[in-house]
Amino acid sequence: MRLCIDRPRVVNMPERLYLARGLLGRIDCVVESNPPQNVIVWKKDDHLMDIENSRHIRVSRRHGTMLIKPVSTADEGQYTCMPYSSLGAGDESSAVHVFVRGTCHATGHFSRVY
């Protein structure tokens, strides 16, 4: 029997991501790891994010997905994630550049701003 143990690594990080202003935004940090990752750390524009004290950003502990609600123009920037497992830190992901587009109105209709 052969047991494979791997440090966590991020796979499939897109180069660009477009989020709709005023709605729920999602940035996925897809990780391959054995044992599984237990923490995902996010950076925005090369600065560690203080997600614990944020009112509009949450990270799924199980999957590492960052949820932003509501998305605003302040959320534009370059994001990276770094997974950790019981074996230690994995490599930081490549950067995904997040762009915010559109405007959400209370009526539910959207106008596009490009």
MARFI-734996 format. One line per 5 residues: number of its first residue (from 1); their letters; for each residue z, x, y of C-alpha. Coordinates in Angstrom, 2 decimals. Example, Ala and Ser with C-alpha at 12.3 -4.5 7.8 and 13.67 -1.06 7.14 Angstrom:
BEGIN
1> AS> 7.80,12.30,-4.50 | 7.14,13.67,-1.06;
//
This chain:
BEGIN
1> MRLCI> 0.00,0.00,0.00 | -0.92,1.27,3.43 | 0.91,0.27,6.61 | -0.87,0.68,9.94 | 1.28,1.20,13.00;
6> DRPRV> -0.40,1.25,16.39 | 0.80,1.60,19.92 | -0.19,-1.44,21.97 | -3.59,-1.36,23.66 | -5.31,-3.78,26.00;
11> VNMPE> -8.68,-5.13,24.91 | -11.35,-7.14,26.74 | -10.13,-6.89,30.34 | -12.95,-8.21,32.56 | -14.13,-6.29,35.62;
16> RLYLA> -14.07,-9.40,37.86 | -12.33,-12.74,37.81 | -12.85,-15.68,40.17 | -9.96,-18.08,40.76 | -10.03,-21.39,42.65;
21> RGLLG> -7.80,-21.58,45.71 | -5.06,-24.19,45.37 | -5.30,-24.53,41.58 | -3.73,-22.80,38.59 | -5.06,-19.28,38.01;
26> RIDCV> -4.82,-17.34,34.78 | -5.22,-13.63,34.06 | -5.06,-12.68,30.39 | -3.79,-9.36,29.07 | -5.10,-9.38,25.50;
31> VESNP> -3.26,-6.78,23.42 | -3.72,-5.37,19.92 | -0.50,-3.91,18.58 | 1.42,-3.42,15.35 | 4.30,-4.05,15.83;
36> PQNVI> 3.49,-6.73,18.45 | 4.07,-6.10,22.13 | 7.35,-7.37,23.52 | 6.80,-6.79,27.24 | 3.78,-6.82,29.56;
41> VWKKD> 4.14,-5.18,32.98 | 1.68,-6.15,35.72 | 0.55,-4.23,38.79 | -1.39,-5.50,41.80 | -3.21,-2.95,43.95;
46> DHLMD> -1.34,-0.13,42.15 | 2.10,-1.62,42.95 | 4.48,-2.95,40.31 | 4.75,-6.73,40.66 | 8.18,-8.35,41.05;
51> IENSR> 7.35,-11.40,38.93 | 10.99,-12.30,38.23 | 11.52,-13.11,41.93 | 8.14,-14.77,42.54 | 7.98,-18.51,43.15;
56> HIRVS> 4.30,-18.93,42.23 | 3.68,-16.34,39.50 | 4.88,-16.45,35.90 | 4.07,-14.34,32.83 | 4.07,-15.71,29.31;
61> RRHGT> 6.43,-13.47,27.34 | 4.63,-14.25,24.11 | 1.06,-13.59,25.22 | 1.38,-11.61,28.46 | -0.81,-14.07,30.35;
66> MLIKP> -0.11,-14.21,34.09 | -0.17,-17.69,35.60 | -0.55,-18.12,39.37 | 0.13,-21.55,40.88 | -1.13,-22.33,43.39;
71> VSTAD> -3.73,-19.59,43.88 | -4.09,-18.38,47.49 | -6.17,-15.72,49.22 | -3.07,-13.47,49.12 | -3.63,-13.28,45.34;
76> EGQYT> -6.92,-11.39,45.75 | -6.76,-7.78,44.62 | -6.96,-5.45,41.65 | -4.66,-6.20,38.73 | -3.73,-4.09,35.72;
81> CMPYS> -1.36,-4.72,32.84 | 0.54,-2.35,30.57 | 1.91,-3.48,27.20 | 5.09,-2.17,25.62 | 6.25,-2.47,22.02;
86> SLGAG> 9.08,-0.99,20.00 | 6.85,2.12,19.70 | 6.77,2.55,23.48 | 4.22,2.06,26.22 | 0.56,1.50,25.62;
91> DESSA> -2.13,2.60,28.05 | -2.62,0.72,31.29 | -5.58,-1.65,31.25 | -8.68,-1.15,33.30 | -8.48,-3.00,36.61;
96> VHVFV> -9.68,-6.56,36.99 | -10.71,-7.42,40.53 | -9.57,-10.95,41.36 | -11.49,-12.98,43.95 | -10.30,-16.32,45.32;
101> RGTCH> -12.94,-18.92,46.11 | -13.09,-22.54,47.21 | -10.63,-24.87,48.85 | -8.59,-27.55,47.13 | -8.04,-30.77,49.09;
106> ATGHF> -5.45,-33.47,48.39 | -8.28,-35.92,47.59 | -9.24,-33.84,44.56 | -12.65,-32.93,45.98 | -13.52,-29.27,46.37;
111> SRVY> -15.61,-27.54,48.96 | -16.96,-24.12,48.17 | -16.47,-21.20,50.51 | -18.47,-18.07,49.66;
//
